[in-house]
Structure formats: C-alpha cells, structure tokens
Amino acid sequence: HLLRGIFRKAQQRWIQKNIPTAISQLIDTTVSTIIVFGIGLGWVSQDGGWALILGAIIGQYIVKLLLSILDTPLFYLITARK
C-alpha cells in the first residue's frame, strides 16, 4: 500500500507490482532452498554446502524475477481501466 501512495501514475504500476513481488520471491526462494536443499539434502552439513545453497538461491531467484518482469505486460492488460 505504501508503494501505491508513492507511485500513483498509471505508468508506474509496474513498480507497484514488481517491487513487492521481488521482495517476497527473495524471501520465499531463500527459505525454501535452505529447507529443501540445505536441510533436506544435507547440503548444510557438507563442505562447500553453503556455496551450493547460495548458488541455488541466486539461480532460482533470477528465473523467478525474470518471469515476474516478463508477465508485467499481461498485468497491464488485465488491470487496464477503460
């Protein structure tokens, strides 16, 4: 809601959409990767495990962020006010 107050113009709706999504995706990716790979596969307890976890977090986050940015035109199309 804070971003809606700051970025009110229609041209700035992509900011309202992408910044909160980027933040929530970073948190989700970090937590789920540590749980699944770090704890589930035991990467935490092996040598170089944290480097593997960090690499997995970065790779997954980049893919999620790119998909979020690519679906922005669809967001504009669906939320367009006529």
C-alpha distance (Angstrom), angle and dihedral (degrees) to the residues before:
residue distance angle dihedral
H1 . . .
L2 3.78 . .
L3 3.81 90.9 .
R4 3.81 91.2 50.5
G5 3.78 88.7 57.5
I6 3.79 93.5 49.1
F7 3.82 99.1 39.4
R8 3.80 104.1 41.9
K9 3.80 101.8 149.3
A10 3.78 119.5 98.4
Q11 3.81 90.2 -122.6
Q12 3.80 89.1 59.4
R13 3.81 97.4 54.7
W14 3.80 89.4 100.5
I15 3.81 87.1 66.6
Q16 3.81 91.0 51.3
K17 3.79 88.1 53.4
N18 3.80 104.9 37.8
I19 3.82 105.2 41.4
P20 3.82 96.8 56.0
T21 3.80 89.6 41.3
A22 3.80 91.5 51.5
I23 3.80 92.0 50.3
S24 3.80 94.9 47.0
Q25 3.81 91.7 45.5
L26 3.79 91.0 52.4
I27 3.80 91.6 52.6
D28 3.81 93.2 43.7
T29 3.81 93.7 46.7
T30 3.79 93.2 47.7
V31 3.80 95.6 48.1
S32 3.80 96.6 42.3
T33 3.82 93.8 45.2
I34 3.79 92.6 50.8
I35 3.80 90.9 48.3
V36 3.80 97.7 43.9
F37 3.78 102.4 35.3
G38 3.78 103.1 19.3
I39 3.77 99.2 44.6
G40 3.81 102.8 14.7
L41 3.79 96.8 48.4
G42 3.78 94.2 28.5
W43 3.80 97.4 -119.3
V44 3.81 90.1 141.3
S45 3.79 92.2 66.3
Q46 3.80 98.6 45.3
D47 3.79 129.0 82.7
G48 3.79 110.4 -89.5
G49 3.78 90.5 10.2
W50 3.78 95.4 130.8
A51 3.81 90.2 52.6
L52 3.80 88.9 53.9
I53 3.80 91.1 48.2
L54 3.80 92.0 48.7
G55 3.81 90.7 49.2
A56 3.80 91.0 50.2
I57 3.81 91.4 48.5
I58 3.80 92.6 50.1
G59 3.80 93.9 45.8
Q60 3.80 94.9 47.7
Y61 3.79 92.7 43.8
I62 3.80 92.9 52.3
V63 3.81 91.4 51.7
K64 3.82 92.5 47.7
L65 3.81 92.1 46.7
L66 3.80 93.0 49.5
L67 3.81 91.5 49.8
S68 3.79 90.0 49.4
I69 3.80 91.4 51.8
L70 3.80 92.4 45.6
D71 3.79 92.7 53.7
T72 3.82 92.2 54.0
P73 3.84 93.6 95.2
L74 3.80 88.4 54.4
F75 3.81 88.5 50.6
Y76 3.82 90.0 53.3
L77 3.79 91.1 48.4
I78 3.80 93.9 50.8
T79 3.81 96.5 43.1
A80 3.81 97.6 41.6
R81 3.77 113.0 132.0
K82 3.75 114.6 -139.8
